Amino acid sequence: MAILDILHFPDSRLRNIAKPVAAVDDRVRQLIDDMFETM
């Protein structure tokens, strides 16, 4: 698992619109785990 960087305002990346998730696969599950660990 990885600890992710947390973006702070006014980082321009916070204005990007995310793409919809088509399917929850292993890659998405890993991202969720990493986000949870970061919190």
C-alpha positions in Angstrom: 0.0 0.0 0.0 1.1 3.5 -0.7 0.6 6.8 1.2 -0.7 9.3 -1.4 0.2 13.0 -1.6 -2.6 15.3 -0.5 -3.3 18.3 -2.8 -3.9 21.7 -1.2 -5.8 24.6 -2.6 -5.1 26.4 -4.9 -3.4 23.4 -6.7 -4.7 23.5 -10.3 -5.2 19.8 -10.4 -8.1 20.2 -8.0 -10.1 21.8 -10.8 -9.8 18.8 -13.1 -13.1 16.9 -13.7 -12.7 13.2 -13.0 -13.7 10.6 -15.6 -16.6 8.3 -14.6 -15.5 4.8 -13.3 -16.7 2.3 -15.8 -16.0 -0.8 -13.7 -14.6 -1.5 -10.3 -11.6 -3.6 -11.0 -8.4 -4.5 -9.0 -6.8 -1.1 -10.0 -9.7 0.8 -8.6 -9.8 -1.3 -5.4 -6.1 -0.7 -4.9 -6.6 3.1 -5.3 -9.4 2.9 -2.7 -7.1 1.1 -0.3 -4.4 3.6 -0.8 -6.7 6.5 -0.2 -8.0 4.9 2.9 -4.5 4.4 4.2 -3.6 8.0 3.4 -6.5 9.2 5.6 
